[in-house]
């Protein structure tokens, strides 16, 4: 009964803060904390409804024994209650104090030549797959390196994981940059943008890059307009959710848990629920004899800081946090490399690395410094990169795409020290004729 009461208090508090945050954003406050609060409520608070059903029905999944233990543990629920209340109140209060208006942010200019290069880079993956050892795989199958591994050669798989994946990331960043530097888009230009998103998402074979792209386009549209049209936000999000559901049905990825209702429940938990990830991390700290995630403190934080060092020079270099978490979530008492992974989150990573209280506290200190530094620059490009990075961290751990954004953010912050020479501030250049 206590768990039901705690979940209800957190849920209704989160919904109330969500309502207030959206109202402030619609009135012109573009604080990074207010926008990320929306994602926090969606990813960490709303899933408590599903977890309450889980608790009431006492559902057990043999494949993931720590999952049921964490969701039904009272001490874990008490700690998560304190965590969720503190984080959402912090984001709302700090975001309200920031009160950043889009009119206060300046935008660097971009040359026509560079803009043309960005337009071409959107379709770079097409050129790259033509150089692949097995280019026909991309035209015959969707996600052959995930769904049809039996027909994929090792050389083609290595080429895809290195060159093709990198080209898709470049295409993604180019698409976002085009949307950022273009004041307005007519229907034809918007169709080309979404076509490029579909193209590199199809070639990449990962659903997450599609979700990232839609999220990025939504955030940019919010930044570039004073009056927000909710239909332009809700419809793309519905499309992503439908796509994820169809993918699970067609690929058979959701058919491991028994009944159709259980398949739907587990699909939601694995892809859209970050509360359970955080709860398992908390439960592991409370019960290290039952669940094992990391071998020593700061293990994956070391990977995040030094991921660029080749493993040939550092054979004992740690792996991304998601691999360790997945190994622990399926019940392994020692780390075992599994061929798939859970979608994890930054709060769980810091809890596993440093501890429940100290981990969250240190992350909040660093995040506060990051947000203040980003908003203080009053540069729309720096603000945009910082906002996207913050949104990623609410949904995932640091590894992967967020690394590109934090590197780009650091470069822009450094160049801002010499803004008279490198970052020329001016009104937005009209690009509709390009």
PLY file of the C-alpha trace (Angstrom):
ply
format ascii 1.0
element vertex 434
property float x
property float y
property float z
element edge 433
property int vertex1
property int vertex2
end_header
0.00 0.00 0.00
2.86 2.37 0.79
4.28 1.95 -2.71
0.93 2.87 -4.27
0.72 6.02 -2.14
4.29 7.08 -2.94
3.81 6.51 -6.69
0.58 8.52 -6.61
2.21 11.47 -4.84
5.14 11.55 -7.26
2.87 11.13 -10.28
0.41 13.92 -9.46
3.25 16.25 -8.44
4.98 15.54 -11.74
1.82 16.15 -13.77
1.23 19.46 -12.00
4.82 20.61 -12.62
4.55 19.40 -16.22
1.44 21.52 -16.72
3.13 24.59 -15.26
6.32 24.04 -17.29
4.46 23.75 -20.58
2.55 26.94 -19.77
5.79 28.83 -19.08
7.39 27.48 -22.26
4.36 28.55 -24.31
4.68 32.01 -22.74
8.27 32.35 -23.97
10.49 30.86 -21.25
12.93 28.55 -23.06
14.89 27.43 -20.00
16.78 24.19 -20.58
15.64 22.85 -17.21
11.95 23.41 -17.99
12.22 21.59 -21.31
14.16 18.68 -19.82
11.61 18.52 -17.00
9.03 17.51 -19.59
11.21 14.57 -20.63
11.90 13.67 -17.01
8.17 13.44 -16.26
7.56 11.36 -19.39
10.49 9.00 -18.80
10.64 8.79 -15.00
7.19 9.74 -13.60
4.54 8.55 -16.07
5.97 4.98 -16.10
5.06 4.73 -12.41
1.51 3.99 -13.59
2.75 0.88 -15.38
4.95 -0.07 -12.45
1.99 0.30 -10.06
0.07 -2.22 -12.17
3.15 -4.43 -12.06
3.26 -4.19 -8.27
-0.47 -4.86 -7.79
-0.44 -7.90 -10.07
2.91 -9.13 -8.65
4.17 -9.82 -12.18
7.36 -11.86 -12.48
9.61 -12.22 -15.52
11.98 -15.17 -15.33
14.31 -13.58 -17.89
14.88 -10.49 -15.68
14.65 -11.51 -11.99
16.12 -8.22 -10.60
13.33 -6.30 -12.34
10.56 -7.77 -10.19
12.71 -7.52 -7.05
13.44 -3.82 -7.58
9.90 -2.80 -8.49
8.41 -4.56 -5.43
11.04 -3.51 -2.88
9.77 -0.96 -0.36
13.13 0.60 0.51
13.90 1.10 -3.17
10.50 2.75 -3.65
11.11 5.12 -0.70
14.48 6.18 -2.11
13.09 6.58 -5.63
10.27 8.71 -4.21
12.83 11.09 -2.68
14.92 11.04 -5.86
12.01 11.78 -8.23
10.55 14.53 -6.03
13.93 16.27 -5.62
14.86 16.12 -9.32
11.56 17.40 -10.68
11.37 20.18 -8.09
14.99 21.14 -8.81
14.39 21.29 -12.58
11.23 23.37 -12.16
12.65 25.85 -9.62
15.97 26.30 -11.40
14.23 26.54 -14.78
11.81 29.18 -13.49
14.69 31.30 -12.21
16.56 31.09 -15.54
13.70 32.57 -17.61
15.59 32.44 -20.93
13.74 34.07 -23.82
14.39 33.17 -27.45
14.65 36.89 -28.25
17.76 37.18 -26.05
19.70 34.57 -28.02
21.89 35.46 -30.99
22.58 33.24 -34.00
25.87 32.89 -35.90
25.74 33.36 -39.65
26.51 30.58 -42.13
27.86 30.89 -45.67
25.96 29.56 -48.70
28.88 27.25 -49.52
28.81 25.61 -46.10
25.03 25.33 -46.23
25.29 23.55 -49.59
27.82 21.10 -48.11
25.40 20.36 -45.26
22.64 19.64 -47.77
24.88 17.14 -49.55
26.01 15.44 -46.34
22.41 14.50 -45.56
22.71 11.83 -48.25
26.26 10.71 -47.48
25.09 7.22 -46.33
23.97 6.42 -49.89
27.51 6.88 -51.18
28.98 4.92 -48.26
26.75 1.86 -48.67
27.71 1.67 -52.35
31.27 1.07 -51.14
30.12 -1.65 -48.74
31.23 -5.29 -49.33
27.50 -6.18 -49.59
25.58 -3.11 -50.81
22.56 -5.13 -51.95
21.73 -6.03 -48.35
20.60 -2.46 -47.74
18.15 -2.58 -50.65
16.75 -6.07 -49.98
16.26 -6.00 -46.21
15.51 -3.61 -43.41
18.09 -3.72 -40.59
19.90 -6.79 -41.99
22.67 -6.49 -39.39
20.09 -6.78 -36.61
17.25 -8.88 -38.00
19.07 -11.02 -40.60
22.46 -11.76 -39.07
22.57 -15.22 -40.69
23.06 -13.74 -44.17
25.58 -11.06 -43.18
29.31 -11.56 -43.67
31.80 -10.45 -41.03
33.43 -7.90 -43.34
30.04 -6.33 -44.16
29.14 -6.17 -40.47
32.42 -4.45 -39.58
32.00 -1.98 -42.45
28.47 -1.19 -41.28
29.40 -0.69 -37.62
32.24 1.67 -38.48
31.74 3.53 -41.77
27.99 3.28 -42.37
27.05 4.13 -38.77
29.41 7.12 -38.80
27.98 8.38 -42.09
24.45 8.13 -40.64
25.55 10.18 -37.63
27.00 12.83 -39.97
23.75 12.83 -41.97
21.78 13.24 -38.75
23.90 16.20 -37.59
23.70 17.79 -41.05
19.91 17.49 -41.12
19.66 19.10 -37.70
22.05 21.90 -38.76
19.99 22.64 -41.88
16.82 22.88 -39.84
18.62 25.15 -37.38
20.03 27.65 -39.89
16.89 27.85 -42.01
14.40 30.46 -40.84
11.36 28.89 -42.47
10.73 25.73 -44.47
8.16 25.34 -47.19
6.42 22.00 -47.74
8.92 20.86 -50.35
11.93 21.58 -48.14
10.23 19.93 -45.17
9.52 16.82 -47.26
13.19 16.63 -48.26
14.19 16.92 -44.60
11.92 14.08 -43.51
12.94 12.02 -46.52
16.59 12.32 -45.49
15.60 11.30 -41.94
13.79 8.24 -43.26
16.69 7.40 -45.57
19.53 7.41 -43.05
17.29 5.81 -40.39
16.47 2.99 -42.82
20.13 2.51 -43.75
21.24 2.63 -40.13
18.62 0.07 -39.12
18.19 1.52 -35.62
14.93 2.93 -34.31
16.67 5.28 -31.92
18.20 7.44 -34.65
14.70 8.05 -36.00
13.52 9.04 -32.52
16.55 11.33 -32.11
15.86 12.99 -35.46
12.19 13.64 -34.75
13.07 14.94 -31.28
15.73 17.22 -32.79
13.37 18.64 -35.40
10.74 19.27 -32.71
13.21 21.05 -30.42
14.44 23.24 -33.29
10.89 24.17 -34.27
10.27 25.15 -30.64
13.40 27.30 -30.63
12.73 29.04 -33.92
9.12 30.08 -33.25
7.66 32.36 -30.62
4.25 30.68 -30.83
4.36 26.91 -30.45
1.86 24.75 -32.34
1.25 21.62 -30.30
0.06 19.61 -33.30
3.52 19.93 -34.85
4.93 18.30 -31.71
2.30 15.67 -30.92
1.88 14.22 -34.43
5.59 13.40 -34.99
5.78 11.82 -31.52
2.76 9.65 -32.31
4.45 8.59 -35.56
7.55 7.49 -33.64
5.51 5.49 -31.12
3.56 3.79 -33.93
6.81 3.02 -35.73
8.30 1.43 -32.60
5.16 -0.68 -32.12
5.09 -1.86 -35.75
8.79 -2.65 -35.62
8.29 -4.84 -32.54
5.44 -6.70 -34.23
7.15 -7.20 -37.60
10.55 -8.10 -36.16
9.17 -10.38 -33.47
11.28 -8.62 -30.81
8.35 -8.39 -28.45
7.42 -12.06 -28.53
9.60 -13.30 -25.69
7.38 -12.76 -22.69
4.26 -14.86 -23.24
0.91 -13.12 -23.73
0.29 -10.13 -25.99
-0.34 -7.88 -22.96
2.95 -8.97 -21.40
4.78 -8.33 -24.66
3.36 -4.81 -24.83
4.21 -4.17 -21.16
7.83 -5.32 -21.52
8.30 -3.40 -24.77
7.17 -0.21 -23.02
9.38 -0.84 -20.00
12.49 -1.64 -22.05
12.25 1.33 -24.42
10.29 4.12 -22.74
10.66 3.55 -18.98
13.69 4.99 -17.17
12.21 4.64 -13.70
12.84 0.89 -13.61
16.46 1.40 -14.70
17.02 3.83 -11.84
15.24 1.53 -9.38
17.42 -1.44 -10.34
20.54 0.72 -9.86
19.24 1.75 -6.42
18.30 -1.83 -5.54
21.76 -3.05 -6.55
23.41 -0.59 -4.15
21.13 -1.77 -1.35
21.49 -5.47 -2.18
24.89 -6.12 -3.83
24.55 -9.81 -3.01
21.43 -10.10 -5.20
22.35 -7.88 -8.18
25.75 -7.05 -9.65
26.31 -4.25 -12.19
29.78 -2.65 -11.91
33.02 -4.11 -10.57
34.42 -0.91 -9.04
33.50 2.79 -8.56
33.80 5.20 -11.50
34.14 2.24 -13.90
31.96 3.54 -16.76
32.73 7.19 -15.97
36.33 6.32 -16.87
35.05 4.93 -20.15
33.07 8.12 -20.80
36.16 10.28 -20.21
38.62 8.13 -22.14
36.47 6.38 -24.75
38.75 7.75 -27.46
41.70 5.60 -26.31
41.97 2.48 -28.52
41.33 -0.78 -26.70
44.59 -2.11 -28.17
46.44 0.40 -25.94
44.14 -0.22 -22.97
42.91 -3.83 -23.00
41.15 -3.43 -19.62
39.27 -0.33 -20.73
35.68 -0.46 -19.40
32.66 -0.81 -21.67
29.55 1.43 -21.91
27.27 1.36 -18.88
24.36 -0.21 -20.78
26.35 -3.43 -21.25
27.06 -3.78 -17.53
23.49 -2.90 -16.61
22.02 -5.44 -19.04
24.30 -8.15 -17.69
23.12 -7.41 -14.15
19.46 -7.04 -15.14
19.32 -10.57 -16.55
20.74 -11.94 -13.30
24.46 -12.40 -13.98
26.62 -12.11 -10.85
29.69 -11.35 -12.98
29.87 -9.23 -16.13
28.84 -11.07 -19.28
28.77 -9.42 -22.72
25.27 -9.92 -24.16
24.48 -9.19 -27.84
21.75 -6.68 -26.95
21.26 -4.02 -24.28
18.67 -2.17 -22.23
18.10 1.54 -22.79
19.70 3.02 -19.68
19.90 6.54 -18.24
22.43 8.93 -16.76
21.01 8.93 -13.22
21.28 5.16 -12.98
24.84 5.31 -14.30
25.95 7.82 -11.65
24.21 5.86 -8.90
25.96 2.65 -9.97
29.34 4.39 -10.23
29.38 6.61 -7.15
26.41 5.81 -4.94
22.78 6.78 -4.44
23.16 10.10 -2.64
26.65 11.16 -3.72
26.12 10.09 -7.34
22.93 12.10 -7.81
24.34 15.08 -5.88
27.55 15.28 -7.96
25.61 14.92 -11.21
23.27 17.77 -10.24
26.27 20.01 -9.45
27.87 19.30 -12.83
24.55 19.63 -14.66
23.83 22.98 -12.97
27.23 24.31 -14.07
26.61 23.03 -17.61
23.18 24.68 -17.90
24.41 28.00 -16.47
27.38 28.02 -18.83
25.16 27.25 -21.81
22.50 29.85 -21.10
24.99 32.52 -20.03
26.57 32.57 -23.51
23.30 33.81 -25.06
24.21 32.12 -28.32
21.44 30.17 -30.04
23.77 27.54 -31.51
25.47 26.83 -28.16
22.06 26.85 -26.49
20.66 24.42 -29.04
23.57 21.97 -28.69
23.36 22.19 -24.90
19.60 21.61 -24.95
19.85 18.56 -27.21
22.61 17.15 -25.02
20.48 17.70 -21.91
17.51 15.99 -23.56
19.66 12.99 -24.49
20.88 12.65 -20.91
17.31 12.54 -19.61
16.71 9.51 -21.85
20.08 7.74 -22.16
23.52 7.45 -20.65
26.46 9.48 -21.91
27.74 6.86 -24.38
27.04 7.18 -28.10
25.40 10.14 -29.81
25.59 12.46 -26.74
29.38 12.24 -26.99
29.29 14.05 -30.35
27.17 16.84 -28.87
29.31 17.42 -25.79
32.47 17.54 -27.95
30.79 20.04 -30.27
29.58 22.03 -27.25
33.12 22.24 -25.86
34.44 23.43 -29.23
31.78 26.14 -29.46
32.41 27.26 -25.89
36.12 27.56 -26.70
35.42 29.50 -29.91
33.07 31.81 -28.03
36.12 33.11 -26.17
37.21 34.56 -29.55
33.71 35.33 -30.84
34.72 38.49 -32.65
36.91 36.43 -34.92
35.22 33.04 -35.17
31.54 33.42 -34.22
29.93 36.34 -36.03
26.60 37.19 -34.39
23.84 38.46 -36.62
20.23 37.90 -37.43
19.30 34.59 -39.01
20.37 34.28 -42.65
17.43 33.50 -44.92
18.05 30.16 -46.56
14.74 29.46 -48.23
16.20 30.18 -51.67
19.05 27.66 -51.19
0 1
1 2
2 3
3 4
4 5
5 6
6 7
7 8
8 9
9 10
10 11
11 12
12 13
13 14
14 15
15 16
16 17
17 18
18 19
19 20
20 21
21 22
22 23
23 24
24 25
25 26
26 27
27 28
28 29
29 30
30 31
31 32
32 33
33 34
34 35
35 36
36 37
37 38
38 39
39 40
40 41
41 42
42 43
43 44
44 45
45 46
46 47
47 48
48 49
49 50
50 51
51 52
52 53
53 54
54 55
55 56
56 57
57 58
58 59
59 60
60 61
61 62
62 63
63 64
64 65
65 66
66 67
67 68
68 69
69 70
70 71
71 72
72 73
73 74
74 75
75 76
76 77
77 78
78 79
79 80
80 81
81 82
82 83
83 84
84 85
85 86
86 87
87 88
88 89
89 90
90 91
91 92
92 93
93 94
94 95
95 96
96 97
97 98
98 99
99 100
100 101
101 102
102 103
103 104
104 105
105 106
106 107
107 108
108 109
109 110
110 111
111 112
112 113
113 114
114 115
115 116
116 117
117 118
118 119
119 120
120 121
121 122
122 123
123 124
124 125
125 126
126 127
127 128
128 129
129 130
130 131
131 132
132 133
133 134
134 135
135 136
136 137
137 138
138 139
139 140
140 141
141 142
142 143
143 144
144 145
145 146
146 147
147 148
148 149
149 150
150 151
151 152
152 153
153 154
154 155
155 156
156 157
157 158
158 159
159 160
160 161
161 162
162 163
163 164
164 165
165 166
166 167
167 168
168 169
169 170
170 171
171 172
172 173
173 174
174 175
175 176
176 177
177 178
178 179
179 180
180 181
181 182
182 183
183 184
184 185
185 186
186 187
187 188
188 189
189 190
190 191
191 192
192 193
193 194
194 195
195 196
196 197
197 198
198 199
199 200
200 201
201 202
202 203
203 204
204 205
205 206
206 207
207 208
208 209
209 210
210 211
211 212
212 213
213 214
214 215
215 216
216 217
217 218
218 219
219 220
220 221
221 222
222 223
223 224
224 225
225 226
226 227
227 228
228 229
229 230
230 231
231 232
232 233
233 234
234 235
235 236
236 237
237 238
238 239
239 240
240 241
241 242
242 243
243 244
244 245
245 246
246 247
247 248
248 249
249 250
250 251
251 252
252 253
253 254
254 255
255 256
256 257
257 258
258 259
259 260
260 261
261 262
262 263
263 264
264 265
265 266
266 267
267 268
268 269
269 270
270 271
271 272
272 273
273 274
274 275
275 276
276 277
277 278
278 279
279 280
280 281
281 282
282 283
283 284
284 285
285 286
286 287
287 288
288 289
289 290
290 291
291 292
292 293
293 294
294 295
295 296
296 297
297 298
298 299
299 300
300 301
301 302
302 303
303 304
304 305
305 306
306 307
307 308
308 309
309 310
310 311
311 312
312 313
313 314
314 315
315 316
316 317
317 318
318 319
319 320
320 321
321 322
322 323
323 324
324 325
325 326
326 327
327 328
328 329
329 330
330 331
331 332
332 333
333 334
334 335
335 336
336 337
337 338
338 339
339 340
340 341
341 342
342 343
343 344
344 345
345 346
346 347
347 348
348 349
349 350
350 351
351 352
352 353
353 354
354 355
355 356
356 357
357 358
358 359
359 360
360 361
361 362
362 363
363 364
364 365
365 366
366 367
367 368
368 369
369 370
370 371
371 372
372 373
373 374
374 375
375 376
376 377
377 378
378 379
379 380
380 381
381 382
382 383
383 384
384 385
385 386
386 387
387 388
388 389
389 390
390 391
391 392
392 393
393 394
394 395
395 396
396 397
397 398
398 399
399 400
400 401
401 402
402 403
403 404
404 405
405 406
406 407
407 408
408 409
409 410
410 411
411 412
412 413
413 414
414 415
415 416
416 417
417 418
418 419
419 420
420 421
421 422
422 423
423 424
424 425
425 426
426 427
427 428
428 429
429 430
430 431
431 432
432 433
